[in-house]
Amino acid sequence: ALDVTLSEELKEEGLARELVNRIQNIRKDYDFEVTDKIEVDVEKNDKIDSSISNNLSYICGETLANSLNIVDVVNNNKVSVDLVDGISVNISIKKI
C-alpha cells in the first residue's frame, strides 16, 4: 500500500515553496530585476518559523535573498501574504 501521510519535513518543504512563490510575486510587483539581490524580513509566526529555519538556504537561493530574518514586527513596506492551511505572514522585502 502507498503511504500518503505527510511528514513534518514535507509540510515544512511545502510551506517554504509557498513562501518562495509569494516572495517572487512581491519582487515582480515591485518591478525588481530578475538579478536584483534582496533582504527579506518575515514576522515571527510559530506556524512557519521552523519551516524557514530548516529551508533557509533553499528560500534564499530561489529568491536571491542575501539575508532572511525572522523579526518580532515587520515595520517597513509590510506585505501580508496567505500561505497554505490558513497561515498568513507579514513580509518586508528590500532591494540591496
Backbone as a printed PyTorch tensor [residue, N CA C, xyz], in Angstrom:
tensor([[[  0.8440,  -1.1940,   0.0000],
         [  0.0000,   0.0000,   0.0000],
         [  0.8780,   1.2430,   0.0000]],

        [[  0.3820,   2.2630,  -0.6070],
         [  1.1020,   3.5260,  -0.7110],
         [  0.8240,   4.3830,   0.5130]],

        [[  1.8810,   4.8510,   1.1680],
         [  1.7320,   5.7080,   2.3460],
         [  1.6120,   7.1540,   1.8800]],

        [[  0.4550,   7.7610,   2.1070],
         [  0.2250,   9.1300,   1.6310],
         [  0.1930,  10.1470,   2.7690]],

        [[  0.6690,   9.7530,   3.9460],
         [  0.7030,  10.7070,   5.0550],
         [  1.8500,  11.6840,   4.8400]],

        [[  1.6220,  12.9180,   5.2470],
         [  2.6380,  13.9560,   5.0940],
         [  3.4590,  14.0660,   6.3700]],

        [[  4.7600,  13.9170,   6.2450],
         [  5.6400,  14.0920,   7.3960],
         [  5.7900,  15.5860,   7.6700]],

        [[  6.2860,  15.9090,   8.8520],
         [  6.5330,  17.3140,   9.1890],
         [  7.5180,  17.9290,   8.1970]],

        [[  8.5090,  17.1530,   7.8020],
         [  9.5110,  17.6400,   6.8510],
         [  8.8630,  18.0230,   5.5250]],

        [[  7.9530,  17.2010,   5.0390],
         [  7.2640,  17.5120,   3.7820],
         [  6.3650,  18.7370,   3.9240]],

        [[  5.6950,  18.8610,   5.0610],
         [  4.8490,  20.0320,   5.2930],
         [  5.6930,  21.3010,   5.3100]],

        [[  6.8560,  21.2340,   5.9820],
         [  7.7470,  22.3940,   6.0360],
         [  8.2730,  22.7480,   4.6540]],

        [[  8.5970,  21.7370,   3.8540],
         [  9.0500,  21.9720,   2.4840],
         [  7.9750,  22.6760,   1.6660]],

        [[  6.7390,  22.2380,   1.8270],
         [  5.6180,  22.8620,   1.1230],
         [  5.4360,  24.3100,   1.5240]],

        [[  5.5450,  24.5970,   2.8220],
         [  5.4430,  25.9840,   3.2890],
         [  6.5760,  26.8290,   2.7240]],

        [[  7.7770,  26.2730,   2.6920],
         [  8.9220,  27.0040,   2.1400],
         [  8.6860,  27.3330,   0.6670]],

        [[  8.1560,  26.3890,  -0.0860],
         [  7.8660,  26.6280,  -1.5050],
         [  6.8000,  27.7070,  -1.6760]],

        [[  5.7790,  27.6650,  -0.8190],
         [  4.7380,  28.6990,  -0.8550],
         [  5.3450,  30.0680,  -0.5690]],

        [[  6.2230,  30.1330,   0.4280],
         [  6.8600,  31.3980,   0.7870],
         [  7.7130,  31.9170,  -0.3690]],

        [[  8.4610,  31.0340,  -1.0110],
         [  9.2660,  31.4230,  -2.1780],
         [  8.3630,  32.0150,  -3.2510]],

        [[  7.2440,  31.3610,  -3.5180],
         [  6.3050,  31.8480,  -4.5250],
         [  5.8020,  33.2450,  -4.1800]],

        [[  5.4420,  33.4740,  -2.9320],
         [  4.9220,  34.7870,  -2.5250],
         [  6.0060,  35.8590,  -2.6080]],

        [[  7.2250,  35.5180,  -2.2130],
         [  8.3310,  36.4800,  -2.3060],
         [  8.5880,  36.8190,  -3.7700]],

        [[  8.5610,  35.8280,  -4.6540],
         [  8.7610,  36.0780,  -6.0850],
         [  7.6660,  36.9870,  -6.6370]],

        [[  6.4300,  36.7790,  -6.1950],
         [  5.3310,  37.6440,  -6.6430],
         [  5.5200,  39.0760,  -6.1690]],

        [[  6.0000,  39.2510,  -4.9450],
         [  6.2560,  40.6030,  -4.4260],
         [  7.3830,  41.2500,  -5.2210]],

        [[  8.4450,  40.5020,  -5.5150],
         [  9.5400,  41.0330,  -6.3470],
         [  8.9840,  41.5550,  -7.6680]],

        [[  8.0990,  40.7660,  -8.2750],
         [  7.5000,  41.1460,  -9.5540],
         [  6.6540,  42.4110,  -9.3950]],

        [[  5.8400,  42.4610,  -8.3310],
         [  5.0020,  43.6380,  -8.0730],
         [  5.8390,  44.8980,  -7.8700]],

        [[  7.0250,  44.7430,  -7.2860],
         [  7.9200,  45.8790,  -7.0370],
         [  8.7790,  46.2170,  -8.2550]],

        [[  8.5960,  45.4910,  -9.3550],
         [  9.3710,  45.6880, -10.5870],
         [ 10.8730,  45.5070, -10.3850]],

        [[ 11.2530,  44.5840,  -9.5180],
         [ 12.6700,  44.2730,  -9.3430],
         [ 13.1510,  43.5060, -10.5660]],

        [[ 14.4260,  43.6910, -10.9000],
         [ 15.0370,  42.9240, -11.9750],
         [ 15.2470,  41.4860, -11.4970]],

        [[ 15.3220,  40.5700, -12.4310],
         [ 15.4990,  39.1560, -12.0930],
         [ 16.7880,  38.9320, -11.3020]],

        [[ 17.7910,  39.7710, -11.5500],
         [ 19.0920,  39.5900, -10.9050],
         [ 19.2630,  40.4080,  -9.6280]],

        [[ 18.2790,  41.2280,  -9.2620],
         [ 18.3940,  42.0650,  -8.0640],
         [ 18.4610,  41.2160,  -6.7980]],

        [[ 19.4510,  41.5170,  -5.9690],
         [ 19.5600,  40.8700,  -4.6570],
         [ 18.6270,  41.5890,  -3.6890]],

        [[ 18.0970,  40.8300,  -2.7210],
         [ 17.1500,  41.4100,  -1.7740],
         [ 17.4840,  40.9940,  -0.3460]],

        [[ 16.8760,  41.7130,   0.6000],
         [ 16.8540,  41.3270,   2.0080],
         [ 15.3980,  41.1130,   2.3690]],

        [[ 15.1130,  40.0610,   3.1040],
         [ 13.7410,  39.7230,   3.4600],
         [ 13.6000,  39.6810,   4.9780]],

        [[ 12.5570,  40.3260,   5.4830],
         [ 12.1760,  40.1990,   6.8890],
         [ 10.8250,  39.5080,   6.9290]],

        [[ 10.7070,  38.5070,   7.7730],
         [  9.4520,  37.7880,   7.9560],
         [  9.0680,  37.9110,   9.4220]],

        [[  7.8240,  38.3190,   9.6520],
         [  7.3550,  38.4660,  11.0260],
         [  7.2320,  37.0970,  11.6860]],

        [[  7.6860,  37.0360,  12.9200],
         [  7.6580,  35.7960,  13.6940],
         [  6.2680,  35.1640,  13.6610]],

        [[  6.2280,  33.8730,  13.3740],
         [  4.9680,  33.1380,  13.3050],
         [  5.2700,  31.6760,  13.6340]],

        [[  4.7360,  31.2020,  14.7370],
         [  5.0360,  29.8380,  15.2000],
         [  4.7600,  28.7780,  14.1480]],

        [[  3.8270,  29.0420,  13.2460],
         [  3.4320,  28.0320,  12.2620],
         [  4.4170,  27.9050,  11.1040]],

        [[  5.3010,  28.8900,  10.9460],
         [  6.2030,  28.8410,   9.7870],
         [  7.6790,  29.0220,  10.1460]],

        [[  7.9840,  29.4440,  11.3690],
         [  9.3760,  29.7120,  11.7400],
         [ 10.3040,  28.5150,  11.5160]],

        [[  9.8850,  27.3120,  11.9160],
         [ 10.7600,  26.1450,  11.7390],
         [ 10.9180,  25.8020,  10.2580]],

        [[  9.8780,  26.0360,   9.4770],
         [  9.9650,  25.7990,   8.0390],
         [ 11.0090,  26.7150,   7.4090]],

        [[ 11.0240,  27.9720,   7.8460],
         [ 12.0160,  28.9200,   7.3300],
         [ 13.4160,  28.4940,   7.7550]],

        [[ 13.5920,  28.2040,   9.0350],
         [ 14.9120,  27.8190,   9.5490],
         [ 15.4540,  26.5770,   8.8540]],

        [[ 14.6030,  25.5800,   8.6550],
         [ 15.0470,  24.3150,   8.0710],
         [ 15.2230,  24.3660,   6.5580]],

        [[ 14.7080,  25.4060,   5.9170],
         [ 14.8050,  25.5310,   4.4560],
         [ 15.4060,  26.8700,   4.0430]],

        [[ 16.1980,  27.4580,   4.9300],
         [ 16.7180,  28.8100,   4.7120],
         [ 17.5420,  28.9320,   3.4350]],

        [[ 18.4680,  28.0180,   3.2070],
         [ 19.3230,  28.1480,   2.0180],
         [ 18.5020,  27.9960,   0.7380]],

        [[ 17.5070,  27.1160,   0.7460],
         [ 16.6290,  26.9590,  -0.4180],
         [ 15.8620,  28.2520,  -0.6910]],

        [[ 15.2500,  28.8250,   0.3460],
         [ 14.4530,  30.0470,   0.1820],
         [ 15.3330,  31.1840,  -0.3280]],

        [[ 16.4880,  31.3690,   0.3010],
         [ 17.3880,  32.4540,  -0.1120],
         [ 17.9080,  32.2380,  -1.5320]],

        [[ 18.2400,  31.0190,  -1.8660],
         [ 18.7390,  30.7170,  -3.2050],
         [ 17.7100,  30.9770,  -4.2870]],

        [[ 16.4800,  30.5760,  -4.0450],
         [ 15.4150,  30.7390,  -5.0340],
         [ 14.9790,  32.1900,  -5.2060]],

        [[ 15.1400,  33.0070,  -4.1690],
         [ 14.6460,  34.3890,  -4.2150],
         [ 15.7640,  35.4160,  -4.3500]],

        [[ 17.0140,  34.9610,  -4.4350],
         [ 18.1950,  35.8340,  -4.4670],
         [ 18.2600,  36.7320,  -3.2330]],

        [[ 17.8860,  36.1740,  -2.0850],
         [ 17.9390,  36.9290,  -0.8310],
         [ 19.3080,  36.7420,  -0.1910]],

        [[ 20.0080,  37.8590,   0.0430],
         [ 21.2740,  37.7870,   0.7640],
         [ 21.0400,  37.4610,   2.2270]],

        [[ 19.8640,  37.8750,   2.7360],
         [ 19.5190,  37.5520,   4.1160],
         [ 18.0140,  37.4000,   4.2410]],

        [[ 17.6210,  36.5400,   5.1600],
         [ 16.2200,  36.3630,   5.5040],
         [ 16.1730,  36.3150,   7.0220]],

        [[ 15.5070,  37.2950,   7.6010],
         [ 15.4680,  37.4270,   9.0490],
         [ 14.0580,  37.2290,   9.5690]],

        [[ 13.9380,  36.4950,  10.6610],
         [ 12.6610,  36.3820,  11.3610],
         [ 12.6790,  37.4570,  12.4400]],

        [[ 11.7420,  38.3980,  12.3490],
         [ 11.7210,  39.5550,  13.2500],
         [ 10.4180,  39.5790,  14.0460]],

        [[ 10.4330,  40.3060,  15.1690],
         [  9.2260,  40.4100,  16.0010],
         [  8.1070,  41.1230,  15.2610]],

        [[  8.4500,  42.2610,  14.6380],
         [  7.4520,  43.0550,  13.9220],
         [  8.0730,  43.5750,  12.6300]],

        [[  7.3640,  43.4020,  11.5240],
         [  7.8010,  43.9690,  10.2460],
         [  7.2430,  45.3840,  10.1770]],

        [[  8.1260,  46.3660,  10.0330],
         [  7.6920,  47.7600,  10.0330],
         [  7.6230,  48.3730,   8.6410]],

        [[  8.6630,  48.2090,   7.8620],
         [  8.7650,  48.9110,   6.5800],
         [  8.2060,  48.0840,   5.4270]],

        [[  7.3710,  48.7170,   4.6110],
         [  6.8310,  48.0790,   3.4010],
         [  6.2420,  46.6980,   3.6680]],

        [[  5.4590,  46.6070,   4.7170],
         [  4.8870,  45.3160,   5.1090],
         [  3.8610,  44.8370,   4.0920]],

        [[  3.9800,  43.5700,   3.7030],
         [  3.0170,  42.9180,   2.8300],
         [  2.5280,  41.6770,   3.5660]],

        [[  1.2150,  41.5250,   3.6680],
         [  0.6470,  40.3380,   4.2960],
         [  0.3320,  39.3230,   3.2060]],

        [[  0.8580,  38.1140,   3.3540],
         [  0.6270,  37.0780,   2.3490],
         [ -0.0200,  35.8570,   2.9920]],

        [[ -0.8790,  35.2170,   2.2260],
         [ -1.5370,  33.9940,   2.6780],
         [ -0.7990,  32.7970,   2.1070]],

        [[ -0.5180,  31.8480,   2.9730],
         [  0.1130,  30.6000,   2.5610],
         [ -0.9370,  29.4940,   2.6400]],

        [[ -0.5350,  28.2710,   2.7190],
         [ -1.4770,  27.1480,   2.7890],
         [ -2.0740,  27.0040,   4.1860]],

        [[ -3.1650,  26.2790,   4.2810],
         [ -3.8020,  25.9360,   5.5580],
         [ -4.1560,  27.1470,   6.4120]],

        [[ -4.5220,  28.2540,   5.7780],
         [ -4.9430,  29.4320,   6.5190],
         [ -3.8240,  30.1750,   7.2180]],

        [[ -2.5870,  29.8720,   6.8940],
         [ -1.4420,  30.5560,   7.5020],
         [ -1.1680,  31.8260,   6.7180]],

        [[ -1.0940,  32.9520,   7.4310],
         [ -0.6820,  34.1890,   6.7670],
         [  0.4870,  34.7710,   7.5420]],

        [[  1.3190,  35.5100,   6.8350],
         [  2.5350,  36.0410,   7.4380],
         [  2.8250,  37.4080,   6.8330]],

        [[  3.4320,  38.2820,   7.6320],
         [  3.8340,  39.6040,   7.1560],
         [  5.2900,  39.5500,   6.7090]],

        [[  5.5410,  40.1370,   5.5470],
         [  6.8670,  40.0980,   4.9270],
         [  7.2640,  41.5060,   4.5030]],

        [[  8.5450,  41.7870,   4.5600],
         [  9.0940,  43.0200,   4.0090],
         [ 10.2820,  42.6390,   3.1290]],

        [[ 10.3370,  43.2400,   1.9430],
         [ 11.4200,  42.9580,   1.0030],
         [ 12.0860,  44.2670,   0.6130]],

        [[ 13.4110,  44.2570,   0.6380],
         [ 14.1640,  45.4540,   0.2780],
         [ 15.2540,  45.0700,  -0.7090]],

        [[ 15.3560,  45.8530,  -1.7950],
         [ 16.4240,  45.6280,  -2.7760],
         [ 17.7270,  46.1580,  -2.1950]],

        [[ 18.8210,  45.4160,  -2.4290],
         [ 20.1230,  45.8720,  -1.9240],
         [ 21.1110,  46.0490,  -3.0550]]])
